Amino acid sequence: MSGGFTGDNDEIFAFVGTDDPAVVAAAGAGIDMTAATFAFSMIVNNTGMDFGQVACSPNSLVPVAGDCNPFNGGTGDGLADIAGGGSIKGGAGLGNGAFGRSDFDFNVAPIPEPGSLALVGLALAGLGALGRRAKKA
């Protein structure tokens, strides 16, 4: 799966902190160097799964639910295909060209397959039948 910008008014990638790899590389492993929030559209879905949209706010830029991109004049619907955020921490001690440690969460909304929904429906029908049977007894 790949995500990015396709023109949805809720799309955003914003960060607060340094974007200088040398500064990040010199900082200790536990030091937060950059915090980010993002909302993307799904560009390529080669997972074989169907996805719905997820709420992309509140986030670090939008503290209450609503438009995810505060820079677009309030024209978003508060939904995106992929949303999340995270941080980049210092990279002291890393090698092989790595300059920082990252911890990001990506949120997506898989749509259940019809077979799974049928099983859930069958289970609920069975519970309903058991409930009626118990009331009659």
C-alpha positions as CSV (number, residue, x, y, z in Angstrom):
1,M,0.0,0.0,0.0
2,S,1.2,3.5,-0.6
3,G,-0.3,6.8,0.4
4,G,0.3,10.4,-0.5
5,F,-1.3,13.5,-1.7
6,T,-4.1,13.3,-4.4
7,G,-6.0,16.6,-3.7
8,D,-8.3,15.7,-0.8
9,N,-8.7,18.8,1.4
10,D,-7.9,16.9,4.5
11,E,-4.5,15.7,3.4
12,I,-1.6,17.1,5.4
13,F,1.9,16.3,6.6
14,A,3.1,18.7,9.2
15,F,5.9,18.5,11.7
16,V,7.3,20.5,14.5
17,G,11.0,20.2,15.3
18,T,14.2,19.9,13.4
19,D,14.6,18.6,9.8
20,D,18.4,18.6,10.0
21,P,19.7,15.0,9.9
22,A,23.0,15.9,11.5
23,V,21.3,17.5,14.5
24,V,19.0,14.4,14.9
25,A,21.9,12.0,14.5
26,A,23.9,13.7,17.3
27,A,21.0,13.6,19.8
28,G,20.4,10.9,22.4
29,A,18.1,8.0,21.7
30,G,15.3,9.2,24.1
31,I,15.2,12.8,22.9
32,D,12.2,13.8,20.8
33,M,13.5,15.8,17.8
34,T,10.4,16.0,15.6
35,A,6.7,15.5,16.2
36,A,4.5,14.9,13.1
37,T,0.9,14.5,12.1
38,F,-0.4,13.3,8.8
39,A,-3.5,12.5,6.8
40,F,-3.0,10.9,3.3
41,S,-5.0,9.4,0.5
42,M,-4.4,5.8,-0.6
43,I,-2.7,5.9,-3.9
44,V,-2.0,2.2,-4.5
45,N,-3.7,-0.6,-2.6
46,N,-2.1,-3.9,-3.4
47,T,-3.1,-5.6,-0.1
48,G,-6.2,-7.4,-1.4
49,M,-8.3,-5.7,1.2
50,D,-10.9,-2.9,1.0
51,F,-10.5,0.1,3.2
52,G,-12.9,2.8,4.4
53,Q,-11.9,6.3,5.7
54,V,-10.7,7.2,9.2
55,A,-11.2,10.3,11.2
56,C,-7.9,12.3,10.9
57,S,-8.7,14.7,13.8
58,P,-8.2,15.5,16.5
59,N,-4.5,15.6,15.9
60,S,-1.6,17.8,17.1
61,L,-2.7,20.6,14.8
62,V,-6.4,20.2,15.1
63,P,-7.3,19.7,18.8
64,V,-11.0,19.0,18.2
65,A,-12.7,16.8,15.6
66,G,-13.2,18.4,12.2
67,D,-11.2,19.5,9.2
68,C,-7.8,17.8,9.4
69,N,-5.9,20.5,7.6
70,P,-6.2,23.9,9.3
71,F,-4.4,25.6,6.3
72,N,-7.1,24.9,3.7
73,G,-9.8,27.3,4.8
74,G,-11.9,24.7,6.6
75,T,-13.1,22.8,3.5
76,G,-12.2,19.3,4.6
77,D,-14.6,16.7,5.9
78,G,-12.4,15.3,8.7
79,L,-11.8,12.0,7.0
80,A,-8.8,10.5,5.2
81,D,-7.7,7.1,3.9
82,I,-4.6,6.9,6.2
83,A,-4.1,9.1,9.3
84,G,-1.7,9.1,12.2
85,G,1.3,10.7,13.7
86,G,4.5,10.1,15.6
87,S,7.9,11.3,16.5
88,I,11.5,11.1,15.4
89,K,14.0,10.6,18.2
90,G,17.7,11.2,18.3
91,G,20.0,8.8,16.5
92,A,23.2,8.7,18.7
93,G,24.8,5.3,18.3
94,L,23.1,4.3,15.1
95,G,25.1,3.2,12.0
96,N,24.5,2.1,8.4
97,G,23.3,5.5,7.3
98,A,20.5,5.7,9.8
99,F,20.2,9.1,11.5
100,G,17.2,8.8,13.9
101,R,14.7,6.5,15.5
102,S,11.1,6.8,14.7
103,D,7.8,5.8,16.3
104,F,4.8,6.4,14.0
105,D,1.2,5.1,14.2
106,F,-0.7,4.6,10.9
107,N,-4.5,4.3,11.2
108,V,-6.6,2.6,8.4
109,A,-10.1,1.2,8.4
110,P,-10.3,-2.3,6.8
111,I,-13.8,-3.1,5.6
112,P,-14.8,-6.7,6.7
113,E,-15.3,-9.2,4.0
114,P,-18.9,-10.4,3.3
115,G,-18.1,-13.8,4.7
116,S,-17.0,-12.3,8.0
117,L,-20.2,-10.2,8.2
118,A,-22.3,-13.2,7.5
119,L,-20.7,-15.1,10.4
120,V,-21.3,-12.2,12.7
121,G,-25.0,-12.0,11.6
122,L,-25.4,-15.7,12.1
123,A,-23.9,-15.5,15.6
124,L,-26.2,-12.6,16.5
125,A,-29.3,-14.5,15.2
126,G,-28.3,-17.5,17.3
127,L,-27.9,-15.3,20.4
128,G,-31.4,-13.8,19.7
129,A,-32.9,-17.2,19.4
130,L,-31.3,-18.3,22.7
131,G,-32.7,-15.2,24.4
132,R,-36.2,-15.9,23.1
133,R,-35.9,-19.5,24.2
134,A,-34.8,-18.5,27.7
135,K,-37.8,-16.1,28.1
136,K,-40.3,-18.8,27.1
137,A,-38.9,-21.3,29.6
